[in-house]
């Protein structure tokens, strides 16, 4: 299969001043080359190929997330059947979070050096190993052992890498937002299918189905996804970067990206802005039971409601916003909405209040995540977008790792309003900081 490669990202990065200081002759030659790349990129056959790869990536992502959510709802029951208490289950979840946290940046570096097809294949095969071990987890040690392959289970970041490579900077936020539809499909179908299959055929049966689906996805990736989706102009630069940076485990190369102009500030905003809400959502099952007085079924309905909201906002709303407003405006709007959500959470006393608050909460979470991912991938060279997305992918596992401990203390000592007050205290300074400084360094919107 002929590997399709887009040149748009490289062109946009070069136009941003990558080769400042070049001689007039070199600049003239570069401008001529850029026109050739753009002409080649806009050929109908290339545009069709790009769209086909992107649609296929959406499909693979939906299957991957469906498989993941098929087992997420069953793990507590399996752990209980194996005699694991609540403390042990907490350790199991922390193990999963730590492995995902460590594997994200490494996975991104792997994608930059070996291509997105190799990275997505690695993710699918890791998922297959994960479900295989889960299907034979007849003891607690085997259950913990099944977590190990999750270090490279990064299907969603892998899909983001493909889409980042194959879309222009102006189109990127909208394309990344549509992955929210895949997430919503995974949550709804995966949760329902996992419960139905486990009830009719046993608690291990969903793992068998997920194993087969992951192997099929790996086959599709190896046969239909291009080996390299990065721009042709990045080919030599990527090879040179690989030789200079060495192993995918090179921590200095990962940290180097955070030192680039405009990266560290946006990354810290990405982490801090939604951290209190993340802690609240991690503790939500306990809060819904003790604070709202809900039964398990009603809690499940609320989680489904949250998932539907996320699917609608990411898939239908954010694309329209990015076509009308700059990324800076949407970044400030997200932080401002987070502050309002903090006030509402502090005053919340009834489940109806939460249902109302959930809409702006989901909007702020989704907008912040997509816009910061888009900004950060534009702030680094195209040859490093995979590593940058891998670093971004480590934020949710970080929240899942810290959440049970910090969230538990906040809830036990200060109650539910503490999450709202913390949300407000963090986001007001962030809003003032963004307002005072030029963040991001460059502003773009879809024309």
Buried (B, 14 or more C-beta within 10 A) or exposed (E): EEEBBBBBBBBBBBEBEBEEEEEEEEEEEBEEBBEEBEEEBEEEEBEEBBEEBBEBBBBBBBBBBBBBBBBBBBBBEBBEEBEBEEEBBBEBBBBBBBBBBEBBBBBBBBBBBBBBBBBBBBBBBBBBBBBBBBBEBEEBEEBBBBBBBBBBBBBBBBBBBBBBBBBBBBBBBBBBBBBBBBBBBBBBBBBBBBBEBBEEEEBBBBBBBBBEBBBBBBEBBBEBBBBBBBBBBBBEBBEEBBEEBEEBEBEEBBEBBBEBEBBEBBBEBBBBBBBBBBBBBBBBBBBBBEBBEBEEEBBBEBBBBBBBBBBBBBBEBBBEBBBEBBBBBBBBBBBBBBBBBBBBBBEBEEBEBBEEBBBBBBBBBBBBBBBBBBBBBBBBBBBBBBBBBBBBBBBBBBBBBBBBEBBBEBBEEEEBBBBBBBBBEBBBEBBEBBEEEEBBBBBBBBE
